[in-house]
Amino acid sequence: MKTIIFGVSAFVTMLIIMYYRKQNSLKNQLVLEEMKRPQLNVVPQDVSDGIIETLTELAKTFETKVEPDKRKYRLLMDSGERNTSIYPLTTDYQLQLPQTIYGMEKISLEKAVFPMSLELINVNNKTLRVTVLWIRIPGSSEQTTVYNVSLVSGNFTITSLAVMLTEALDAAMVADLNQSTKATWSVVIDPNTLLVTIKILTLPILSGIGTLAQAIFTLDSSLNSYLLAVLGITGTNPTSTNSATAFLTGTEPANVAYPYNLLIFLDNKSMDFNSLRIMKSSEIDSRCFANFSMPSGNGVYAGGGIPSVGSVNGAAILVQGSSGASGLGTFAITKDMTNAYYKAYEGAIPTFRYINVKIRQVLPDGSVVTPDFNNGNHIMEFEIKARVDKISLTTTTP
């Protein structure tokens, strides 16, 4: 019995010894495998954060040197800040930036505010030719008279323009010595449609004919077709209806509130920013920075009274109403009304310190003239994309 117990104990002891030997062998193998792996050094958290921050700054500096930061900022240009002794016109001037901009890649128009002006100020000959057929008895007792009606330049509201036209037509009747009782006229501009209606309000009594029964008048486009376009009266020789009190209504809105169809030209003395092509039959390639075809009647008139006619050295001038410092209104052009911009596709403009502005106007007949804002200033706000942005810029007098 003792022998059996001894044999079982020996067998169990041998199994235990074999088990521990196996476990030691596995541990040794794991240690060996661990030693074969790459060794890692444990770095404190604050040290690793410092290393990462330093590497980030180094990478940013390197990227900036390869590709500089591109930033956007504003440039506000007021034509009133120009040197008026060198640049008397608000349509042609130069402004100097307070510091040089380097690496300009794009300039775009964000907003512009222009003064409102009647289109008549752009025409040297402001004479409207009116031909009237005075009729007492149709076919037998008639007389034709041609009146050259002199219009006045100035900044007008719809109401004051109608008043000026009425007074000019009445003045032409007063000057007609053949009218013993003078004819009177009426000009009305509809505030909603801006259509002009010209009407003979009362018929005259003519010497040699007597009291009239009818009248027919014609606006002659051969003398000045541009004036008819300004008044919204289109066609050749538009004629009034044949009635006792003849009248004629235009077919297009009167262009009374702005110099429309403006061309803006910009340059920095060495390179122009005129990337907009203008299709004209007389030129192969004409360019500008921006074109504004402003809809009529959307401006805001700032003046108060109705302008009246005065004179300086015998020449007729327009005297503004009593209220309102200048009688000028403004028309605002917002970013959503234009896509005027210039992008330097062939490489950034190295330096930008001076900016030259030139404003022109395309008339209905295709000719280009210098618009007259009657000394009214305008403001244009630009956004510039460049590689250097030190301050928000405003213009100063050169």
C-alpha positions in Angstrom: 0.0 0.0 0.0 2.8 2.3 0.9 4.4 1.6 -2.4 1.3 2.6 -4.3 1.0 5.9 -2.5 4.7 6.7 -3.1 4.3 6.0 -6.8 1.3 8.3 -7.1 3.0 11.1 -5.3 6.1 10.8 -7.4 4.0 10.9 -10.6 2.1 14.0 -9.4 5.4 15.7 -8.5 6.8 15.0 -11.9 3.7 16.5 -13.6 4.1 19.7 -11.5 7.7 20.0 -12.4 6.9 19.6 -16.1 4.2 22.2 -15.9 6.4 24.9 -14.3 9.2 24.1 -16.8 6.7 24.6 -19.6 5.6 28.0 -18.1 9.2 29.2 -17.8 9.8 28.2 -21.4 6.8 30.3 -22.5 8.0 33.3 -20.5 11.4 33.1 -21.9 10.0 32.9 -25.4 7.8 36.0 -24.8 10.8 37.9 -23.4 12.8 36.9 -26.5 10.1 38.1 -28.8 9.8 41.4 -26.9 13.5 42.0 -27.3 13.3 41.5 -31.0 10.7 44.4 -31.3 11.8 48.1 -31.9 12.4 49.9 -28.6 10.2 53.0 -27.8 11.3 55.8 -25.5 8.5 57.2 -23.3 8.4 61.1 -23.6 6.5 63.2 -21.0 3.2 64.7 -22.2 4.4 68.4 -21.9 7.5 67.7 -23.8 5.6 66.0 -26.7 3.1 68.9 -26.8 6.0 71.4 -27.1 7.6 69.4 -29.9 4.3 69.2 -31.8 3.7 73.0 -31.5 7.3 73.8 -32.7 6.9 71.5 -35.7 3.5 73.1 -36.5 5.1 76.6 -36.5 8.0 75.4 -38.7 5.6 73.8 -41.2 3.4 77.0 -41.3 6.5 79.2 -41.9 7.6 76.9 -44.7 4.2 76.9 -46.3 3.9 80.7 -46.1 7.3 81.1 -47.8 6.2 78.7 -50.6 2.6 80.1 -50.9 2.0 83.5 -49.0 -1.3 84.0 -47.3 -4.0 85.6 -49.5 -6.3 88.1 -47.7 -9.2 90.3 -48.6 -9.7 93.9 -47.5 -11.6 97.0 -48.4 -10.7 100.1 -50.4 -13.1 103.0 -50.3 -12.6 105.6 -53.0 -14.3 109.0 -52.8 -13.9 111.3 -55.8 -14.2 114.2 -53.4 -10.8 113.3 -52.0 -9.0 114.1 -55.2 -6.7 117.1 -55.8 -9.2 119.3 -57.5 -6.5 121.7 -58.8 -4.9 118.9 -60.7 -8.1 116.9 -61.4 -11.0 119.3 -61.7 -13.4 116.7 -63.1 -15.0 114.0 -61.1 -14.8 111.7 -64.1 -11.0 111.8 -64.5 -8.8 111.7 -61.4 -6.0 109.9 -59.5 -5.9 108.8 -55.8 -3.0 107.6 -53.8 -3.3 104.8 -51.3 -1.7 105.4 -47.9 0.7 102.5 -48.3 1.8 100.2 -51.1 -0.1 96.9 -51.6 2.1 94.0 -52.8 1.0 91.0 -54.8 -2.5 92.1 -55.7 -4.4 89.3 -57.4 -7.9 90.6 -57.7 -9.9 93.8 -57.4 -13.7 93.7 -57.5 -16.4 96.3 -57.1 -18.6 95.9 -54.0 -20.7 99.1 -54.1 -20.9 102.4 -55.9 -23.0 105.5 -55.4 -23.3 108.0 -58.2 -25.2 111.3 -58.3 -28.4 111.5 -60.3 -28.4 113.9 -63.3 -30.6 114.6 -66.2 -29.2 113.2 -69.5 -29.5 116.6 -71.2 -26.3 117.8 -69.6 -24.4 115.5 -71.8 -25.5 117.1 -75.1 -24.0 120.3 -76.4 -27.1 121.2 -78.4 -30.1 121.1 -76.0 -32.6 122.2 -78.5 -35.9 120.3 -79.1 -37.4 121.1 -82.5 -41.2 121.1 -82.5 -43.2 121.6 -85.7 -46.9 122.5 -85.2 -49.6 122.5 -87.8 -52.2 125.0 -86.6 -55.6 124.3 -88.2 -58.7 126.5 -88.3 -60.4 124.8 -91.3 -58.7 121.5 -92.4 -57.3 121.8 -95.9 -57.9 125.5 -96.4 -57.0 127.5 -93.3 -53.8 126.1 -91.9 -50.4 127.3 -90.9 -47.2 125.4 -90.0 -44.7 126.8 -87.5 -41.3 125.4 -86.4 -40.2 126.1 -82.9 -36.7 125.5 -81.6 -37.3 125.0 -77.9 -34.2 125.6 -75.8 -34.0 123.2 -72.8 -32.1 123.8 -69.6 -29.3 121.6 -68.1 -29.4 120.4 -64.6 -30.2 117.8 -62.0 -33.9 117.1 -62.0 -36.6 115.2 -60.3 -39.5 113.9 -62.4 -41.6 116.8 -61.3 -39.0 119.5 -61.9 -38.1 118.0 -65.3 -41.8 118.3 -66.3 -41.9 121.8 -65.1 -38.8 122.8 -67.0 -40.1 121.3 -70.3 -43.5 123.0 -69.8 -41.8 126.4 -69.2 -39.5 125.9 -72.2 -42.5 125.2 -74.5 -44.5 128.0 -73.2 -41.5 130.4 -73.6 -41.3 129.4 -77.3 -45.0 130.3 -77.7 -44.5 133.7 -76.0 -41.7 134.4 -78.5 -44.0 133.7 -81.4 -45.2 137.2 -82.4 -47.8 135.6 -84.7 -49.8 134.4 -81.7 -52.0 137.2 -80.4 -53.3 134.9 -77.7 -50.5 132.5 -76.7 -50.8 128.7 -76.7 -50.0 126.9 -73.5 -48.5 123.5 -73.0 -48.5 120.8 -70.3 -45.8 118.1 -69.7 -46.6 115.3 -67.2 -44.3 112.4 -66.3 -46.1 109.4 -64.8 -44.5 108.5 -61.5 -45.0 104.8 -62.0 -44.2 104.2 -65.7 -42.0 107.3 -66.2 -43.7 107.9 -69.5 -43.7 111.5 -70.7 -46.9 113.1 -72.0 -46.6 116.4 -73.9 -49.8 118.2 -74.5 -51.1 121.5 -76.1 -53.2 122.6 -73.2 -54.8 125.6 -74.9 -54.8 126.6 -78.6 -53.7 130.1 -79.6 -55.3 132.8 -81.7 -53.1 133.4 -84.7 -52.8 136.6 -86.7 -54.3 136.0 -90.2 -56.1 132.8 -89.2 -57.9 133.6 -86.0 -59.3 131.1 -83.5 -58.0 127.6 -84.1 -60.0 124.4 -84.1 -57.2 121.8 -84.2 -53.4 121.4 -83.9 -51.0 118.6 -84.8 -47.4 118.8 -83.5 -44.3 116.8 -84.5 -41.1 116.3 -82.6 -38.4 116.4 -85.2 -35.7 113.8 -84.5 -33.4 115.2 -87.2 -32.2 118.0 -85.0 -31.4 116.0 -81.9 -32.5 112.3 -81.7 -30.7 111.9 -78.4 -33.1 114.3 -76.6 -36.0 112.2 -77.8 -34.3 109.1 -76.4 -33.8 110.8 -73.1 -37.5 111.7 -73.0 -38.4 108.1 -73.9 -39.9 109.1 -77.2 -38.8 106.7 -79.9 -39.3 106.5 -83.6 -38.9 109.0 -86.5 -40.8 112.3 -86.3 -43.3 111.2 -83.7 -46.6 113.0 -84.3 -49.4 113.9 -81.8 -53.0 112.8 -82.3 -55.2 115.0 -84.4 -57.4 116.7 -81.8 -58.3 120.1 -80.4 -55.8 119.6 -77.6 -53.1 117.6 -79.2 -50.9 115.3 -77.1 -48.1 112.8 -77.5 -47.0 110.1 -75.0 -43.6 108.5 -75.0 -43.2 104.7 -75.4 -40.2 104.3 -73.1 -39.5 105.4 -69.5 -37.8 108.8 -69.4 -34.1 108.7 -68.4 -34.3 111.5 -65.9 -32.5 110.2 -62.8 -28.9 109.3 -63.7 -26.2 109.3 -66.4 -26.9 105.8 -67.7 -24.7 103.3 -69.5 -21.5 104.4 -67.7 -18.1 102.9 -68.4 -15.5 102.7 -65.6 -11.8 102.5 -66.4 -9.2 101.7 -63.8 -5.4 101.4 -63.8 -2.5 101.7 -61.3 -0.3 103.8 -63.7 1.6 100.8 -65.0 -1.2 98.2 -65.6 -4.9 98.6 -66.4 -7.7 96.6 -64.7 -10.0 96.6 -67.7 -10.9 93.0 -68.4 -14.5 93.6 -69.5 -14.8 93.5 -73.3 -17.2 96.0 -75.0 -18.6 94.9 -78.3 -18.7 97.9 -80.6 -18.9 97.9 -84.4 -16.3 100.6 -84.7 -13.6 98.9 -82.7 -12.2 95.4 -82.8 -11.5 95.2 -79.1 -12.6 97.8 -76.5 -12.3 97.1 -72.8 -13.3 98.7 -69.5 -13.4 97.7 -65.8 -17.2 98.0 -65.4 -20.3 99.0 -67.2 -23.5 100.3 -65.4 -26.8 100.3 -67.3 -28.8 101.7 -64.5 -32.6 101.3 -64.6 -34.3 104.7 -64.6 -36.2 106.1 -61.6 -34.6 104.0 -58.9 -32.5 106.7 -57.4 -33.3 108.9 -54.3 -33.5 112.6 -54.8 -31.9 114.5 -51.9 -32.9 118.1 -52.8 -36.0 119.9 -51.8 -37.4 122.7 -54.0 -38.1 122.8 -57.8 -35.2 124.2 -59.8 -35.7 127.5 -61.6 -34.0 129.2 -64.5 -31.5 132.0 -63.8 -28.7 133.5 -65.7 -24.9 134.2 -65.4 -23.3 136.6 -67.9 -26.4 136.2 -70.1 -26.2 132.4 -70.2 -29.2 130.4 -68.9 -28.4 128.2 -65.9 -30.4 126.1 -63.5 -30.8 127.4 -59.9 -31.5 124.7 -57.4 -34.6 124.8 -55.1 -34.4 126.5 -51.7 -34.2 123.3 -49.7 -31.4 120.8 -50.1 -27.7 121.9 -50.2 -27.1 120.7 -53.7 -30.3 119.3 -55.0 -28.4 116.2 -56.0 -29.8 112.7 -55.6 -27.9 109.5 -55.6 -28.1 106.1 -57.3 -26.6 103.1 -55.5 -25.2 100.1 -57.3 -24.8 97.0 -55.0 -22.7 93.9 -55.5 -25.6 91.9 -56.8 -26.2 94.4 -59.6 -22.8 94.0 -61.2 -19.9 91.5 -61.5 -17.3 94.1 -62.1 -13.9 92.7 -61.3 -10.3 92.3 -62.5 -8.3 89.2 -61.9 -4.5 89.0 -62.6 -4.5 85.7 -64.5 -1.0 86.2 -65.7 0.5 86.7 -62.2 0.0 89.0 -59.3 0.5 92.8 -59.7 3.8 93.4 -57.8 3.0 96.9 -56.4 -0.2 98.9 -56.2 0.0 102.5 -54.8 -1.8 104.8 -57.2 -5.2 104.2 -58.8 -6.5 106.2 -61.8 -10.2 106.5 -62.5 -11.9 107.4 -65.8 -15.6 107.5 -66.3 -17.3 107.7 -69.7 -20.8 107.2 -71.1 -22.1 105.5 -74.2 -24.9 107.4 -75.8 -27.8 105.8 -77.7 -26.2 106.6 -81.0 -23.0 104.6 -79.9 -20.8 107.6 -79.3 -18.8 107.8 -76.1 -18.8 111.1 -74.2 -17.7 112.3 -70.7 -20.7 112.5 -68.4 -21.3 115.6 -66.5 -22.3 115.1 -62.8 -22.6 118.8 -62.2 -19.6 118.6 -59.8 -21.4 115.9 -57.9 -19.0 113.4 -56.3 -19.3 109.6 -56.3 -18.0 106.8 -54.1 -16.8 103.3 -55.1 -16.0 100.5 -52.6 -13.7 97.8 -53.8 -12.5 94.5 -52.3 -8.9 93.6 -53.0 -7.3 90.2 -52.7 -3.6 90.5 -52.1 -0.7 88.7 -50.4 -0.1 91.5 -47.9 -2.8 93.0 -45.7 -1.4 95.4 -43.1 -4.3 97.9 -42.6 -7.8 98.6 -43.9 -7.2 101.1 -46.6 -8.8 104.5 -47.3 -7.7 106.9 -50.0 -5.9 110.2 -49.4 -5.2 113.2 -51.5 -2.0 112.8 -53.5 
